[in-house]
Amino acid sequence: MTYHVIISFARDRVYEFKPAAGEVSVTTQDDARKWLEKEFNDLRCEITSPTGKILIIDKLLAVAAQVGEERFAQHSEWACQYARNVALTLGRDLVRVDVEHMRLGY
């Protein structure tokens, strides 16, 4: 299986990553969540929630927004790792991370 993770910053600024199942399976879902949690904390992402709850989806979006478009545009190793961890964390073969509108789609 090939995963497909799409990160968009605008209609004409879309970056696609297609990690193979073998790349994703080198880690566990729990490790993927821990990686994303660490990035969220290291980047000092802030999310305001009226309920005080921060969902994993909020963290995925915040990390992409905080790190910015350039890393995704360059298809850096960090961006590829982000895509792998998003796919594994959500357990979906197709994920769209819409940074411009701060929403996630499957």
DRENDOKOL-196383 format. One record per atom (N, C-alpha, C): residue number from 1; residue in three letters; atom name; x, y, z. Coordinates in steps of 0.05 Angstrom, whole numbers, plus 5000, padded with zeros to 4 digits. Layout:
N
num, residu, atome, x, y, z
NUM, ALA, CA, X, Y, Z $
...
***
This chain:
106
num, residu, atome, x, y, z
1, MET, N, 5017, 4977, 5000 $
1, MET, CA, 5000, 5000, 5000 $
1, MET, C, 5018, 5025, 5000 $
2, THR, N, 5009, 5044, 4985 $
2, THR, CA, 5023, 5070, 4985 $
2, THR, C, 5004, 5090, 4998 $
3, TYR, N, 5016, 5106, 5016 $
3, TYR, CA, 5001, 5127, 5029 $
3, TYR, C, 5003, 5153, 5012 $
4, HIS, N, 4984, 5170, 5015 $
4, HIS, CA, 4984, 5196, 5000 $
4, HIS, C, 4977, 5218, 5020 $
5, VAL, N, 4996, 5235, 5026 $
5, VAL, CA, 4992, 5257, 5045 $
5, VAL, C, 4996, 5283, 5029 $
6, ILE, N, 4976, 5300, 5029 $
6, ILE, CA, 4976, 5325, 5014 $
6, ILE, C, 4976, 5347, 5034 $
7, ILE, N, 4995, 5365, 5032 $
7, ILE, CA, 4996, 5389, 5049 $
7, ILE, C, 4992, 5413, 5032 $
8, SER, N, 4972, 5429, 5037 $
8, SER, CA, 4966, 5452, 5020 $
8, SER, C, 4967, 5478, 5037 $
9, PHE, N, 4979, 5498, 5025 $
9, PHE, CA, 4981, 5524, 5038 $
9, PHE, C, 4963, 5544, 5023 $
10, ALA, N, 4955, 5537, 4999 $
10, ALA, CA, 4937, 5553, 4982 $
10, ALA, C, 4930, 5535, 4958 $
11, ARG, N, 4911, 5544, 4942 $
11, ARG, CA, 4902, 5528, 4920 $
11, ARG, C, 4925, 5520, 4901 $
12, ASP, N, 4943, 5538, 4897 $
12, ASP, CA, 4965, 5533, 4878 $
12, ASP, C, 4992, 5526, 4892 $
13, ARG, N, 4990, 5521, 4918 $
13, ARG, CA, 5014, 5514, 4934 $
13, ARG, C, 5009, 5488, 4949 $
14, VAL, N, 5010, 5466, 4935 $
14, VAL, CA, 5003, 5440, 4945 $
14, VAL, C, 5028, 5421, 4943 $
15, TYR, N, 5033, 5407, 4964 $
15, TYR, CA, 5056, 5389, 4965 $
15, TYR, C, 5047, 5361, 4971 $
16, GLU, N, 5055, 5342, 4955 $
16, GLU, CA, 5046, 5314, 4958 $
16, GLU, C, 5069, 5296, 4966 $
17, PHE, N, 5063, 5278, 4984 $
17, PHE, CA, 5082, 5259, 4994 $
17, PHE, C, 5069, 5231, 4992 $
18, LYS, N, 5083, 5212, 4982 $
18, LYS, CA, 5072, 5185, 4978 $
18, LYS, C, 5091, 5164, 4990 $
19, PRO, N, 5091, 5163, 5017 $
19, PRO, CA, 5108, 5143, 5030 $
19, PRO, C, 5097, 5115, 5025 $
20, ALA, N, 5114, 5096, 5020 $
20, ALA, CA, 5105, 5068, 5016 $
20, ALA, C, 5100, 5056, 5043 $
21, ALA, N, 5085, 5035, 5044 $
21, ALA, CA, 5078, 5021, 5069 $
21, ALA, C, 5103, 5013, 5084 $
22, GLY, N, 5124, 5005, 5069 $
22, GLY, CA, 5149, 4997, 5082 $
22, GLY, C, 5162, 5020, 5098 $
23, GLU, N, 5159, 5044, 5087 $
23, GLU, CA, 5170, 5068, 5101 $
23, GLU, C, 5154, 5074, 5126 $
24, VAL, N, 5128, 5070, 5125 $
24, VAL, CA, 5110, 5077, 5147 $
24, VAL, C, 5112, 5056, 5169 $
25, SER, N, 5116, 5031, 5161 $
25, SER, CA, 5115, 5009, 5180 $
25, SER, C, 5141, 5007, 5197 $
26, VAL, N, 5160, 5024, 5193 $
26, VAL, CA, 5185, 5022, 5209 $
26, VAL, C, 5181, 5033, 5237 $
27, THR, N, 5158, 5045, 5242 $
27, THR, CA, 5152, 5055, 5269 $
27, THR, C, 5124, 5047, 5276 $
28, THR, N, 5116, 5051, 5301 $
28, THR, CA, 5089, 5044, 5310 $
28, THR, C, 5072, 5070, 5310 $
29, GLN, N, 5046, 5065, 5312 $
29, GLN, CA, 5028, 5088, 5314 $
29, GLN, C, 5034, 5105, 5339 $
30, ASP, N, 5040, 5091, 5360 $
30, ASP, CA, 5047, 5106, 5385 $
30, ASP, C, 5072, 5123, 5382 $
31, ASP, N, 5092, 5112, 5368 $
31, ASP, CA, 5117, 5127, 5363 $
31, ASP, C, 5111, 5151, 5345 $
32, ALA, N, 5094, 5147, 5325 $
32, ALA, CA, 5087, 5169, 5307 $
32, ALA, C, 5073, 5192, 5323 $
33, ARG, N, 5055, 5185, 5341 $
33, ARG, CA, 5042, 5205, 5357 $
33, ARG, C, 5062, 5219, 5375 $
34, LYS, N, 5081, 5204, 5386 $
34, LYS, CA, 5101, 5216, 5404 $
34, LYS, C, 5119, 5236, 5388 $
35, TRP, N, 5126, 5228, 5363 $
35, TRP, CA, 5141, 5246, 5346 $
35, TRP, C, 5126, 5272, 5341 $
36, LEU, N, 5101, 5270, 5334 $
36, LEU, CA, 5085, 5294, 5329 $
36, LEU, C, 5081, 5311, 5354 $
37, GLU, N, 5078, 5298, 5377 $
37, GLU, CA, 5076, 5312, 5403 $
37, GLU, C, 5102, 5327, 5409 $
38, LYS, N, 5125, 5314, 5404 $
38, LYS, CA, 5151, 5327, 5408 $
38, LYS, C, 5154, 5351, 5390 $
39, GLU, N, 5147, 5348, 5365 $
39, GLU, CA, 5149, 5370, 5346 $
39, GLU, C, 5131, 5393, 5355 $
40, PHE, N, 5107, 5387, 5363 $
40, PHE, CA, 5088, 5407, 5372 $
40, PHE, C, 5100, 5422, 5396 $
41, ASN, N, 5112, 5408, 5414 $
41, ASN, CA, 5124, 5422, 5438 $
41, ASN, C, 5150, 5437, 5430 $
42, ASP, N, 5167, 5424, 5414 $
42, ASP, CA, 5193, 5437, 5406 $
42, ASP, C, 5188, 5462, 5390 $
43, LEU, N, 5167, 5462, 5374 $
43, LEU, CA, 5161, 5486, 5357 $
43, LEU, C, 5145, 5507, 5373 $
44, ARG, N, 5138, 5500, 5397 $
44, ARG, CA, 5122, 5518, 5415 $
44, ARG, C, 5096, 5526, 5402 $
45, CYS, N, 5083, 5507, 5391 $
45, CYS, CA, 5057, 5512, 5378 $
45, CYS, C, 5036, 5519, 5400 $
46, GLU, N, 5019, 5537, 5393 $
46, GLU, CA, 4998, 5544, 5412 $
46, GLU, C, 4971, 5541, 5399 $
47, ILE, N, 4953, 5529, 5413 $
47, ILE, CA, 4926, 5526, 5404 $
47, ILE, C, 4907, 5535, 5426 $
48, THR, N, 4889, 5552, 5419 $
48, THR, CA, 4869, 5561, 5438 $
48, THR, C, 4844, 5545, 5433 $
49, SER, N, 4834, 5533, 5454 $
49, SER, CA, 4810, 5517, 5452 $
49, SER, C, 4792, 5525, 5475 $
50, PRO, N, 4767, 5532, 5469 $
50, PRO, CA, 4749, 5540, 5490 $
50, PRO, C, 4744, 5518, 5511 $
51, THR, N, 4747, 5493, 5503 $
51, THR, CA, 4742, 5471, 5521 $
51, THR, C, 4768, 5463, 5535 $
52, GLY, N, 4791, 5472, 5526 $
52, GLY, CA, 4816, 5465, 5538 $
52, GLY, C, 4828, 5439, 5526 $
53, LYS, N, 4812, 5426, 5509 $
53, LYS, CA, 4822, 5401, 5497 $
53, LYS, C, 4837, 5407, 5471 $
54, ILE, N, 4859, 5393, 5467 $
54, ILE, CA, 4874, 5396, 5442 $
54, ILE, C, 4875, 5368, 5430 $
55, LEU, N, 4862, 5366, 5406 $
55, LEU, CA, 4861, 5340, 5393 $
55, LEU, C, 4886, 5336, 5375 $
56, ILE, N, 4891, 5311, 5369 $
56, ILE, CA, 4914, 5305, 5352 $
56, ILE, C, 4912, 5319, 5325 $
57, ILE, N, 4888, 5322, 5315 $
57, ILE, CA, 4884, 5337, 5290 $
57, ILE, C, 4894, 5366, 5292 $
58, ASP, N, 4887, 5378, 5315 $
58, ASP, CA, 4896, 5405, 5320 $
58, ASP, C, 4927, 5407, 5320 $
59, LYS, N, 4939, 5387, 5332 $
59, LYS, CA, 4968, 5387, 5333 $
59, LYS, C, 4981, 5383, 5306 $
60, LEU, N, 4969, 5365, 5289 $
60, LEU, CA, 4980, 5361, 5262 $
60, LEU, C, 4979, 5386, 5246 $
61, LEU, N, 4957, 5401, 5248 $
61, LEU, CA, 4953, 5426, 5234 $
61, LEU, C, 4973, 5447, 5244 $
62, ALA, N, 4975, 5449, 5270 $
62, ALA, CA, 4992, 5469, 5283 $
62, ALA, C, 5021, 5465, 5275 $
63, VAL, N, 5030, 5441, 5275 $
63, VAL, CA, 5058, 5435, 5268 $
63, VAL, C, 5064, 5443, 5240 $
64, ALA, N, 5046, 5435, 5221 $
64, ALA, CA, 5050, 5443, 5193 $
64, ALA, C, 5050, 5473, 5190 $
65, ALA, N, 5032, 5487, 5203 $
65, ALA, CA, 5031, 5516, 5201 $
65, ALA, C, 5056, 5529, 5213 $
66, GLN, N, 5064, 5519, 5235 $
66, GLN, CA, 5087, 5531, 5249 $
66, GLN, C, 5113, 5527, 5234 $
67, VAL, N, 5117, 5503, 5223 $
67, VAL, CA, 5142, 5498, 5208 $
67, VAL, C, 5143, 5513, 5182 $
68, GLY, N, 5120, 5518, 5170 $
68, GLY, CA, 5119, 5534, 5146 $
68, GLY, C, 5121, 5518, 5120 $
69, GLU, N, 5115, 5532, 5099 $
69, GLU, CA, 5114, 5520, 5072 $
69, GLU, C, 5141, 5511, 5061 $
70, GLU, N, 5162, 5525, 5067 $
70, GLU, CA, 5188, 5520, 5055 $
70, GLU, C, 5197, 5491, 5058 $
71, ARG, N, 5195, 5480, 5082 $
71, ARG, CA, 5204, 5452, 5086 $
71, ARG, C, 5189, 5433, 5069 $
72, PHE, N, 5163, 5438, 5065 $
72, PHE, CA, 5147, 5420, 5048 $
72, PHE, C, 5153, 5424, 5019 $
73, ALA, N, 5158, 5449, 5011 $
73, ALA, CA, 5165, 5455, 4983 $
73, ALA, C, 5191, 5441, 4975 $
74, GLN, N, 5210, 5440, 4994 $
74, GLN, CA, 5236, 5427, 4988 $
74, GLN, C, 5235, 5397, 4991 $
75, HIS, N, 5212, 5386, 4999 $
75, HIS, CA, 5210, 5357, 5004 $
75, HIS, C, 5233, 5348, 5023 $
76, SER, N, 5238, 5364, 5043 $
76, SER, CA, 5260, 5358, 5062 $
76, SER, C, 5255, 5332, 5076 $
77, GLU, N, 5275, 5321, 5088 $
77, GLU, CA, 5272, 5296, 5104 $
77, GLU, C, 5252, 5300, 5126 $
78, TRP, N, 5252, 5324, 5138 $
78, TRP, CA, 5232, 5329, 5159 $
78, TRP, C, 5204, 5328, 5148 $
79, ALA, N, 5199, 5339, 5125 $
79, ALA, CA, 5172, 5339, 5113 $
79, ALA, C, 5164, 5310, 5106 $
80, CYS, N, 5182, 5294, 5096 $
80, CYS, CA, 5176, 5266, 5091 $
80, CYS, C, 5169, 5251, 5116 $
81, GLN, N, 5184, 5257, 5137 $
81, GLN, CA, 5179, 5244, 5163 $
81, GLN, C, 5151, 5253, 5174 $
82, TYR, N, 5145, 5279, 5171 $
82, TYR, CA, 5119, 5289, 5179 $
82, TYR, C, 5097, 5274, 5165 $
83, ALA, N, 5099, 5271, 5139 $
83, ALA, CA, 5079, 5257, 5123 $
83, ALA, C, 5076, 5228, 5132 $
84, ARG, N, 5098, 5214, 5137 $
84, ARG, CA, 5097, 5186, 5146 $
84, ARG, C, 5082, 5184, 5173 $
85, ASN, N, 5089, 5203, 5191 $
85, ASN, CA, 5077, 5202, 5218 $
85, ASN, C, 5048, 5210, 5218 $
86, VAL, N, 5040, 5228, 5200 $
86, VAL, CA, 5012, 5235, 5197 $
86, VAL, C, 4996, 5211, 5188 $
87, ALA, N, 5006, 5198, 5167 $
87, ALA, CA, 4992, 5174, 5156 $
87, ALA, C, 4989, 5153, 5177 $
88, LEU, N, 5010, 5147, 5192 $
88, LEU, CA, 5010, 5127, 5212 $
88, LEU, C, 4992, 5134, 5236 $
89, THR, N, 4994, 5159, 5245 $
89, THR, CA, 4978, 5168, 5268 $
89, THR, C, 4949, 5166, 5262 $
90, LEU, N, 4941, 5174, 5238 $
90, LEU, CA, 4912, 5174, 5231 $
90, LEU, C, 4903, 5147, 5220 $
91, GLY, N, 4922, 5130, 5212 $
91, GLY, CA, 4914, 5105, 5201 $
91, GLY, C, 4899, 5107, 5175 $
92, ARG, N, 4905, 5127, 5159 $
92, ARG, CA, 4891, 5132, 5134 $
92, ARG, C, 4911, 5131, 5111 $
93, ASP, N, 4902, 5120, 5088 $
93, ASP, CA, 4920, 5120, 5065 $
93, ASP, C, 4919, 5146, 5049 $
94, LEU, N, 4899, 5162, 5054 $
94, LEU, CA, 4897, 5189, 5041 $
94, LEU, C, 4890, 5209, 5062 $
95, VAL, N, 4908, 5230, 5064 $
95, VAL, CA, 4903, 5251, 5083 $
95, VAL, C, 4909, 5278, 5070 $
96, ARG, N, 4892, 5297, 5073 $
96, ARG, CA, 4897, 5324, 5063 $
96, ARG, C, 4899, 5343, 5087 $
97, VAL, N, 4922, 5356, 5090 $
97, VAL, CA, 4926, 5375, 5111 $
97, VAL, C, 4924, 5403, 5098 $
98, ASP, N, 4902, 5416, 5103 $
98, ASP, CA, 4897, 5442, 5091 $
98, ASP, C, 4904, 5464, 5112 $
99, VAL, N, 4929, 5473, 5109 $
99, VAL, CA, 4939, 5493, 5128 $
99, VAL, C, 4925, 5520, 5125 $
100, GLU, N, 4919, 5528, 5101 $
100, GLU, CA, 4906, 5553, 5096 $
100, GLU, C, 4880, 5555, 5111 $
101, HIS, N, 4864, 5534, 5111 $
101, HIS, CA, 4837, 5535, 5124 $
101, HIS, C, 4837, 5520, 5151 $
102, MET, N, 4861, 5510, 5159 $
102, MET, CA, 4864, 5496, 5184 $
102, MET, C, 4843, 5473, 5187 $
103, ARG, N, 4844, 5455, 5167 $
103, ARG, CA, 4826, 5432, 5169 $
103, ARG, C, 4840, 5408, 5157 $
104, LEU, N, 4830, 5385, 5165 $
104, LEU, CA, 4841, 5359, 5156 $
104, LEU, C, 4820, 5344, 5141 $
105, GLY, N, 4827, 5331, 5120 $
105, GLY, CA, 4808, 5314, 5105 $
105, GLY, C, 4820, 5287, 5099 $
106, TYR, N, 4802, 5268, 5095 $
106, TYR, CA, 4811, 5241, 5089 $
106, TYR, C, 4801, 5233, 5062 $
***
